[in-house]
């Protein structure tokens, strides 16, 4: 039987890359999306050799989280907590500063915790499982002056959750890892940092980054897949700086 992976926020960016990598490695993939405008049926129909199924999920709504868990055919072997809001994409949720702060914390941190709290006991009962949390180099590893406070706080909360789960589950059959991507070529990063810049200014930002380029979403997804293999077990509990060096030299990226 094929293994099952649940990927939240699987319709674009890093999440979409996770869907592709796990589907192409023989997993049955369950991914979540927030709106039908994300065309989940098109994603599902693009795969023929393995089942790829979309489920609607609003991490800001506990009832939606409960509905997702009750709708899953079984307990996933791998859970990838990828869905989240960024400092610009949150503007689609709320036009007020107060609402944006609430949405960032609720979706990125509280919603992830809600979902994990519902799935973890089932994984422990089975005696096995992999949990991968997606944080960010900003908040999870270091901090960048001038960036959104609530966004950074929410990502710091995810890194804390990963470390604590790693400690609590060290002698269980469930393994936990946290990935903190750097400047990745996703709609979220483009919206927060690059959109609106002239071509010259955009190129200046990118040329100042480690390796002189953006990270490809598939690079993060391939790292996540590696963590689910036997070779990844040694990294249980780790909060991984997947920023190509931005985490150790944050001054390279200036708002």
C-alpha positions, 0 to 999 in steps of 0.5 A, spaced: 500 500 500 502 506 498 503 511 503 499 517 505 501 524 505 497 530 508 500 537 505 496 543 507 496 549 502 498 545 497 495 549 491 501 553 490 508 555 492 512 550 496 506 546 497 505 545 490 512 543 489 511 538 495 505 535 492 509 534 486 515 531 489 511 526 494 506 524 488 512 522 483 515 518 489 509 514 489 505 517 495 497 518 495 497 525 496 491 529 500 492 537 499 488 542 502 486 549 499 482 555 501 478 557 495 476 554 489 479 559 485 486 555 486 483 550 481 484 544 486 481 539 481 486 541 475 491 539 480 488 533 482 487 531 474 494 532 472 496 526 476 495 519 473 499 514 476 497 516 484 491 519 487 492 526 489 485 529 492 484 536 494 480 538 501 478 545 503 481 548 509 481 554 513 486 554 518 482 560 521 476 556 523 476 550 528 470 547 525 474 547 518 480 544 521 475 538 524 471 537 518 478 536 514 480 531 519 474 527 519 474 527 512 480 524 511 480 516 509 485 514 514 491 517 518 496 520 514 503 517 514 506 524 513 503 531 515 506 537 512 504 543 515 505 548 510 499 553 509 500 560 511 499 567 510 505 572 509 505 580 510 502 581 504 497 576 502 494 577 509 491 583 506 486 579 502 484 577 509 483 583 512 484 591 510 485 593 518 492 592 521 488 589 527 485 584 523 491 582 519 495 581 526 490 577 528 489 573 521 497 572 521 497 569 528 491 565 528 492 562 521 500 561 521 500 558 528 494 557 532 491 553 526 497 549 525 497 547 532 489 546 532 490 541 526 496 538 529 493 537 536 487 533 532 492 528 528 498 527 533 494 522 537 492 518 532 499 518 529 501 516 536 496 510 537 498 507 530 505 508 533 508 511 527 508 518 523 512 524 520 510 531 522 514 537 518 513 544 520 514 550 515 516 556 518 521 561 515 528 564 516 525 570 518 522 568 525 524 561 525 532 562 525 533 570 525 530 577 524 530 582 519 529 589 521 523 592 518 519 586 517 512 585 519 512 583 527 506 578 527 508 575 521 515 573 524 512 572 531 507 566 528 513 563 524 517 563 531 511 560 534 512 554 529 519 553 530 518 553 538 512 548 536 517 544 532 522 544 538 517 542 543 514 536 539 521 534 538 523 533 545 516 530 547 516 525 541 523 523 542 522 516 544 515 515 540 514 512 533 513 519 531 518 524 528 518 531 527 522 536 523 521 544 522 524 547 515 525 554 515 526 556 508 529 563 506 528 567 500 524 562 495 521 564 489 513 563 491 507 568 490 508 569 497 515 572 497 514 575 491 508 579 494 512 581 500 518 583 497 519 583 490 512 585 487 512 593 485 520 593 484 523 595 478 527 590 474 533 593 476 531 594 484 529 586 483 535 584 480 539 588 486 535 584 491 536 577 488 543 579 487 545 580 494 542 574 496 546 567 498 548 564 491 545 570 488 539 567 486 532 565 489 531 558 492 526 554 488 520 551 491 522 544 489 529 544 493 525 545 499 520 540 497 526 535 496 529 536 503 522 535 506 521 528 502 528 526 504 526 528 512 521 522 511 526 517 509 530 513 514 536 517 512 532 523 515 531 520 522 537 523 525 534 530 524 528 528 529 527 535 532 531 539 528 529 546 526 533 546 519 535 553 516 534 552 509 536 559 506 542 558 503 546 562 508 541 568 509 540 565 516 547 566 518 548 573 514 541 576 515 544 583 513 544 581 506 536 582 505 534 589 506 527 591 506 
